[in-house]
């Protein structure tokens, strides 16, 4: 008989992947869900325990990416297509949203999962690698080792997700994990069609222009002038190359700059608001809380040691 496991609470209405397929698979396979939390920015994390003599687990295109890190045990667990390759503490698995896999689980396992969307991964390609989102996807890898990612996963598993400050630190850790995954596990999409996007030089010019003018009122017309395109064509091609429409990309860059300034400086909120393009401190606080479920001062306080 399967163990009675409480599934995570439903995500907010605007969270695309709701109750994860991976969670459902594990809950039906005698796994115990110890902890679960939505970390903000549509990240989720879970810590699981499993005790079994031998059982098969099948994942079938869950739709969201999963990073798994073994915390303890897993020494006799193997993936069907890799017989004789076993898990161990600090070993990692990267499972893309469209992957299919079968696993033989034996003995004790204690592990954590970080769940995130394909969009999380690919949109970072523009910001951090100067690549188009549609060029890259997450590599399907089993039991690889990466000390930096494993340390971050251990830190994430040890955080108190019920504490607002711990939750904010966990959100930041999840972003750090994603950046490392992008650099070490990103692969070109097979047969990716790259027609209709912006030229590389134009994409860089637009990104640099947005970065230099975040504190100002940016318009589609101004961006179109930078790209030497009509507003109509710029909007369509921008989305193809950046993975988001211009207004959404700019909003994300403003929030990212605000987070960096809150962590790295003691600037007053009014000045951060001005440098990031918000009308005033109140407008900035509202947008920040909306995105991260925390006030800017609380976010800053979470990282003061």
Secondary structure, DSSP 8 states (H G I E B T S, - for coil): ------------TT-TT-S-HHHHHHHTTTEEEEEEEEEETTEEEEEEEEEEEEEEEEEE--SSEEEEEEEEE-TT-EEGGGTT-B--TT-EEEE-TT-EEEEEEEEEEEEEEEEE-HHHHHHHIIIIIS--GGGEEE--EEEE--HHHHHHHHHHHHS-TTSHHHHHHHHHHHHHHHHHHHHHHEEE-TT---TT---HHHHHHHHHHHHHTTTS---HHHHHHHHTS-HHHHHHHHHHHHSS-HHHHHHHHHHHHHHHHHHH----HHHHHHHTT-SSHHHHHHHHHHHHSS-HHHHHHHT--
